[in-house]
Amino acid sequence: MPTIAVDKAALFEALGQDYTTEQFDELCFDFGMQPADRTSSTHRPLVNGKQEPAQLKIEIPANRYDMLCFEGISLMLSIFLGKRTSPNYRLVAPPKGELQVINVDKETARIRPYVAGAVLRNIKFTKKSYESFIALQDKLHQNLARQRSLVAIGTHDLDTVQGPFSYEALPPEDINFVPLNQSRSMTGADMMKFYQEDRHLSRYLPIIRDSPVYPVIYDSKRTVCSLPPIINGNHSKITLDTRNVFVEMTATDQTKVEICINILVAMFSQHLEEPFTVEPVKIVSPHNHQSRESPDLTPRETQAEVSYINNCCGLSLTASDMCSLLKRMSYTASPSRASSDLIDVQVPPTRADVLHQADIMEDVAIAYGFNKLPRSFPSESGTIAQPLMINKLSDIVRLEAAMAGWSEVMPLILCSHDENFAWLNRKDDGQTAVRLANPKTAEYQVVRTTLLPGLLKTIRENKHHSVPMKIFEVSDVAFKDMKLERKSRNERHFAAAWYGKSSGFEVVHGLMDRIMLMLKSAFVTGEEGLSGKGVAEAAYWIDEVEDPSFFPSHAAAVHIRINGKEQIIGVFGILHPTVLEKFELRYPVSTLELNIEDRSVYHQVGSFA
């Protein structure tokens, strides 16, 4: 959880009263925060001959990005205590009526395609609020923006630059300006060399260093405002005397940039002459359909079920009661006209963490008081837990294999390309395996499409143990699937391997028969004693198959027929000597692999409940 240091006296002044240590700890716990540390009067350092004020260090919930600064903490606690009402964030027109404009060049799609902007006009900085403004940017960079890789924030004195602004992507040699707090002009390439030893900025250089173009923001006079995500220009740096702040953010993630711009301008709009007002910026980006006015401070409308919240919390609150509690958490809520079991909720633009009615339920519980919730288990649970069908089947197969005397192993899901294909005498058609774009080692190049490499490597690393070895695995493999949005899919497989002085083919065959029997599938020859629900319509058989991974004429495919539908779900056999040689195995190995995610396999899992 992020830890924020705040001035103790300033915070208590903002809250309208002084707190003892115990009282403030209780307030933090009630709100879901945790006091981390505090400085006493005897342990505060001297800065410029003056002793620093007492500090409070508070651990903020990881999802509350709106509380990463003094302004957010004091505002939320004041609303929680009922000493302030929820702010009404508004977009206002600039004095001259024309919005500032950022024109986005299509070349930026090669490096950082998204941009957002805003203007904080007539802001009044004090030394503390200025430091808080800089600190919030740093906290957002480190947390939500993932070390500036997703979002980079730039703030500028609007009175030193002139719009319209342009966001471009240029070769590093074509970019030339004086970086922040420097005295000489540098090109983009020069800056990479200059800052590579800088303790603070060197960590961000790899984000764009190897790119043929660097992102850069110019004003109308071609004055460089910033080179994101590295550094701003010295020409437009903000000071305590800055009255109008131009905020620009560039990003590789559209969602994150909208969250960051909303939080930054919302928190510091309270320092404006007209609090909680923000001047939007017009983004012109037709090439990627991102033209709009930024930011969007409109509250998000959603609904929550009264019964769901009551069941989860063990309460009997009315819709009106819940609406009153939500106001303490900075929501605007009212009973729904559509149903007595619903409440209409407006989520403030700073609460990007609210994704589901479960988040609203949590805030109702916080406002009500966790310590006041009934300690008995609710008579009706608001959640219903049950295993996924495929996980239930996996556990059944896993248990049966273990009871048959086989040992489970759990190798890694990544392997080398050769282990997955060449070493098994299989060819890669380029449309099967998911490959890593930038593998760090040759051992981890692809996501496995079969469980066999992991089993064989496990045997190889344990050859000093006695034989025979009987091991199995129930886990996922992955395949390319261009029909899906994510372009890949997982499949749950079961695989087993026998390693010993004899082939063990009959032992693997017996394990396969046991697994199929457990799945209530009868061998087509009709064994005696097999009867019961599902047997009549579920049957399996084996046919000889030629597979280059196995010894010729020593492999069989497993066929299954359920409700008249036939499907090949696996293969078993004695591995080819060349496969054993590649994996450095000196004794024969027989293997079995089944696809247990095929719906024809686990359609009857419910009968095992």
N, C-alpha and C positions, 0 to 999 in steps of 0.2 A: 504494500500500500504506500502511495506517495506520502512523504512527510513535509509539512509546511510549517515554517517558523513565522510567527506573527508577534507584533509588539503587544505585550500583555496589557499595558495601560490603554493603548489605542483601541484594542478590542473591547475591553470593559467599558470604555467610554461610548463606543458605537452601540453596545448592548444596553447602555443606560443604567448600569449598576456595577458595583464591585462584587467579585465572587471569592469566596475562600477556596482553597485547594480542593476540598471535598465537594463543594457546590459545583465548581466548574467541571470536575471529573464526572459528576453525576449528569450534568447537562450534556457533556460530550457522549457519554454512554447512551443517554436517552435518544440522541440524534443519530447514533450509529457511528460516531467517531471515537478515536482513542487518543488520550493525551500520551505523547511519547516521552517528553522530557521538558524540563523548565529550568531556567537559569536563575539563581538567587542573586541577591545584591552583592554578595562577596565573590562571586565567580564570573562576573561580567567583564569582558576585556575593555581596555582603553583604546579608543579610536580618535586620533587627532586631539589627544589630551582630555577627551571626555569619555566617561563611562557609558557603554551602550545600555539602552533601556532593557529591562527584563523581558525575556522572550518566552513564548509558549510554543512548543513543538507539538503539532497535532497530526496524527495519522488519518488521512482522508480515505474513504472507501474508493477502491480502484475504479469504480464506475462513475464517480462524481467529479467529472472534469470541470464542472462549473465552480468547484470549491478549491481550485488549485492556487488561489490567491487570497489576500486579506479581504478584498472586496466581496468575493463570493462567500467566504466563511461568515463574515459579519452580517451580510444581507440574509443568508439562509437562516442563521440562528435568530436574527431579529424577527423574521417572519414566523419561525417556529415558536418563538415566545409570545407572539401576538403583538409585538411592538411596532411592526411595520406591515403594510399590505403588499401583496405581490405586485411587482412593477409591471406596467403596461409598456412594453417596448414598441416604439413607433418609428417608422421611416418618415423622414421629413425632406422636403425639397431644399436645395441650396439657396442662399440669398438671391443669386442672380437667376435662379430658375433653371439652369442648365446643369445636368449631372456631369460629373467627371466620367471620362470614357477610357476603357482599356481595349485597344484593338489587338486581337490575337492573330499572330501569323501562323499559317498552317504547318510550318516547319517545326513548331513547338511540339507537335504530336510525336516527334522522334525522341524527345527527351523528357519533358514534363508537360503533359497535354492540358492540364486544367489550371484555371486561375480564378480567383475571387478577389473582391475589393470592397472597401468601405471608407467613409470619411467621418472622423470624430471632430466636429467643429466646435470651436469655443471651449476647449478643454482647459482645465486649470490644474496644472501639475504642482504638487509639493514634492519635497525630496523623497518622502516616504511613498507617495503614490507613483512617482516616477520609477523608483526602485521596484515597486510591486508590478508595474507595467512591464518592465524588462524581465522580471522573474517569472511572470506568467507565461511569457513567450518561451522562455527556456524550459519551463515545466511541460508545456504543450509539445515542444520539440522532442523532449526526452521520452514522453509517455505516448500520447495519442499519435504523434507524427513519426514515431519510431526512428529517432535520431535523424530527423529531417529527410529520411528516405521517402516518406509518404507526403509530407507537407513541409514547406519552408515559409516562414513568416517574415515579411519586411515591413517596417514602419518608417515613415518619412515625414519631415516638416513640409506640409503642403505649400507653405508660403515661399519655399525656396525652389519649387519646381512648378512647371506649368503643363496642364493637360492640353489635348488628349495624350494619354500614355500609350505606348506600344509594347507588346510582349512578343519577343522574337527569339529565334534560335540561330546563332551565328557561329562560324568557326572561331576558335579561341583567339587566333591572331588578329581578328577583326574587332575584338572587344578591348577597349582601352579606357580606363578611368582610375581615379584615386580611391582606393578602398577606405573603409571606415577607419578613422584615427591614424591614417598614414598621410605622408606629405608628398609622395611622388606617384606619378601615374604608372600603371602596369597593364600589360595585356593579360588575357585570360591564361595563357600558357605561363607567363611570368608569375602569376599569382599561385599557380600550382606548385612551383618551385619555392616561392617565398614562404608559403604557409605550411609546407610539408613538415617543418620542425615545430610548428606552433602547437602547443599542448591542447588548446581548445578547438581550433578549426581543422587540424590535420585529420581528425576522424571523419570529417564530412567530404574530404576531397575525392575519395574513391567513388562517390555517388555519380559524379559527372566526368571525372578525369579522363577516362578512356573513350568518351563520346566524341564523334567528329564535330558536333555542335554543342555550344553551351547556351543555356537559357539566359536572357538578359531583358531588363525592363528599362525603357527609355521614356523621357518626357518629350514634349513637342519640339524642344530645342536640341534633342539628341544627347541630353545629359543622362548619364547612367544613374538609375535609382538603385538597382541591385543586380547582383549576379547570384541568383538562387541556385542551390541552397547554401552557398558559401558565405557571402558577405554583402552588406549594403555599401552604397557609395558614400563617401565622406561629405559630399556636397549637400545631401538632404538629411543629415543626421538630426535626430530630435534632441532637444535640451529641455531644461526646466522652463525656459521661456517660450517653448513651442505652444502655439494656440490652436493650430489646426493640424490634425494628424491624418495622413493618407496611409491606409493599410492595404497591402497587397499580399496575396498568398498564392504560391504556385504549388502544384501537387501532381502526384501520380495516382492518387485515389480521390475520386470525386466526392464520395461520402465524407471522408475525413476532412477535406478542405471546407465543406459546408459546416461541419461541426465546429472546427477551429475558428472560423470567422465569426460565427454566432456567439461563441463563448467569449472571445476577446473583446468584441465591440459591446456586448451586453454588459460585461463586468465593468468596463471603464466608461460606459455611457453615463454612469452615475456621477462622474466628475465634470460633466458638461454643465454649461449655464442653464440649459434646459435638460434636466436629467432624463435618462432612458430614451433619448432620441438619437437616431443614427441616420446619416446621409448616405443613401445608396450610391453605388457606382455602376455604370452601364458597361456590361461585358459584351463585346462584339466578336463572336467566334462562330461564324456560319459553317466553317468546314467540318466541325464535329458536333454541330447542333447544340452548342452551349451558350448561345447568345441569351442574355437575361439581365435583370437588375439584381445586384448582389449587395447585401445579404438578404435572405428571406427570413424575417423574424415573425412570420405568422404562426401562432400556436397550432400544434397538430391536434386534430379532433379524433377522439377514440371513445370507446365505451368499455365499461367493466360490469360484471354481473354481481349484484348484491349477494346472491346466494353463494357464489364462488368465494367471495371475500370472507363471508361469515363462516363458511365451512372450513376454510383454511385457518382462520384465526380462532375458531371456536367461540364466536360472538353471535349476538342477535341484534346487530345495528340496523337502523333504518337507512334508506337512501339519503335522507337529509343529514343524518348523523355522519355518514361517510363523507358527504360533501363538505361538511364543516371541518372534519379532520384533514381532508386533502388540502384545504386552504392553508393549513399550517405548514404544508410541504410545498407551497408555492404553486399549487394547481388552481385552476378555475373549474368548478364542477357543479352540476345541478342534476336533480332527478330527471330521468328521461321521460318524455311524453309518450314514447312508443311502448314502454313496458315498465311495470312497477319493479321489475327485477333488474333494471339497468340504470346506470348513471352515465350521463354525458360528461366527458372529461376533456379539458383543453390542456395539453401538455406544453409547458413553456419551451421556447426555442433553445434554451440552454440544457434541456434534459434529453439529450440524445440517447441516454441509457434506457429510457422507458420504451420497451419493445413489445410488451405483452401485458395483459391484465394482471399477471403475477407480479410485475413491478409496481403496479398501482396498489395491489394488495399489500405488498411489503411496506409501502409508504403509509398506508392506513394503519398498519400494525405499529409502525414507529410513532405516528402521531398519537395513537391510542395509548401507547406505552407498553413495551415488551413485558415489563415487570407486572403489568396489570392483566395480562392475558390469562385466561383460565389455565390452570396447571394440569387439569385432567385432559386425556386424549379426546379430541372431538368425536361426537357420536357418529358423524358422517365425515368421511375424509373427502377433501377437495381434490385429491389426486387418486388415480388408479394405476397401480404398478403391476406390470406383467412383462415377462420376457418376450422379445421378438421371436417370431416363429423360427427363424434361422438359428438364433442363439439357443433356443430350446432344443432343436434337433442336434446342434453341435454338442451340447452337453450330454445328450443321450448317446450319441455315437462315441464320444470321448469316454464315457463311463463303461460302455460295453467293451471297447478295446482294452481299457485298463483292466477290467475284470477277466479278460481273456489272457492276461499275462504280458501285455505289451506296455512299454514305457513311453510316456509322452515327452516330446522335445519341443522347443520353441526357438528355432533359428530366426535370423533376420529376414525381413521381407525383401530387402534389396540384395542383388547378386551381380556378378559380372555378366557381360553379354555372352561370353564363351560358355560359362557354366550353365546358362539358361538354354543355349542353342547348340553350339558346336560340340561341346563335351557330351551332349546327349544324342549326337548324330542327327540333330534337327536343324532345319534351315529357317532363317528369319526372312519373312516376306516384307518386312517393313511396316506392316499394318497390324501387328499383333501386340508387341511389347511396348510399354510406356518407358521411354528412355529419359534419363536425367540430362538436362541441358548442359550442366557444368559439373560433372562428377569430380569429387576431390581425389578419389583413388580408383584404381582399376577394379577393385573388389565390388564397388557399388555403382554400377552403370545403368541397370534396368530394374524395374519392378518385376518380380518373378511372375511367370505365367504358369508355373508348375511348382509343386512342393518338393519335387525330387532332389534338386540341387542342395537344399537345406538338409535333407535327411542324409544324403551321401556325404556331405561335408562333416556332419555330426559324427558319422561312423568313422570317417578318416581321422578326425581329431581324437577318437577314442579307441584306436586300433589296439592299444596296449591292454584293453579290458578283455576278459574271457569271451569266447564265442559259444553259442550263437547270441547275436544281438537282435532284439525285436523292438523297434521303435516306431512311433506314429506321430502325426501332427494333424490338427484340425485348425485350419486358418484360411486367410484370404489370399487369393492371387488377383492379378489385375490385367485387364486387356484394354486396348484402344477400342473406342466405340464412337465414331464420328457423328452418330445420330443423336447423342446426348449432348447437353449443354457443356458439361465438364469434359467431354471428349474421351472419357474412360469409364470403366465400370469394374466393380469388384465381384468376385465369385468365391463362395466358401467351398473349399475342397477338403477331403479327407485323404491322407496318404499314409502308407505304412511300408516299412522296409525290413527284410530279414537278411542278416549277414552271418554266414557260418560256413563250415567245411562242406556241407551239402547245399544244394540249391535252395531248399526250403519252399519250393513252389507250392507243394501241397499244404504247407502251413499258411501261406498267404491266401491260398484258395479257401482254406477253412475259415480264415478271418473274414473274408469277403462274404462267405455264406452266412456267417453269424450276423454280420451287419445287416444283410438283406433280410434275414429271418426276423431280426429285431424290428425292422421296418415293415414287417407283416407282408413281405413279398414272397411268394412261393416259387420254387424252381419249376420250370415248365414241365419237367418229367413227373411232378406231383408227388412229393415225399409223403409218406404216411404220417398221420398225426397232425398235419397242418390244417387247421380249421379256425374259423373265427371271422370276425368282422374285417373286411378289407382284403382277405386272402383271395377270394374268388375273382376280384377285379384287378388284383395286383400280382404280377408274375415277372420273373427275370430269367435270362438264359445267357450263355456265353458262346461266342463264335471266335474261331481262330482269326487273328489279324496280323498283318505284316507291318511292324513298326520298327524303324531303324534303331530305336533305343534299346530294343530287346533282341535276344538271340533268335535267329530264324526258327519259325515253327514252334516257338515257346512263349507265345503271348496270346492273350485273348481279350476281346472287347466285351464289356458288360452291357447287355441290353435290358431295358425294362419296359413293360407294357402296363399302363394303368388306365382304366376306363377306355380301352381300345386305342390308346395313343402310345406309340413306340418311340424310344429315345435311347441313344447310347450315352451312358453316364460315366464311363470310366474304362480303364484298361489295367491289366496286370500281367506279369510275366517275369522271365529271368533276364536280367540286364545283359547287354552285349559286352563281350570282353573289352572292346575299345573304350566303352564307357567306364568300366572298372579301371582301366589303365589311366585314363585321364584323372580320375578321382583318387588314384593311388591305393586301390583296394585289391588285395591278393586273393580273397575268397569270393565265391559266388554271392550275388545279391538278387533277391526277388522282391519286386515292389508292386504295390497296388495304389491306384489313385482314382478317387471318385469325386464327381461334381455333385455335392449334396445340396446345392442351392437351386438346382433345377426344380421347378415347381412340381414336376412329376414325382420328385423324390419326397418332398416334405409336405405334400398336401394333406397327409393324414396325421401330422404331428399332434394335432389337437386331441387325438384319441389316446395319447399317452398321459394326458393331464390327470 
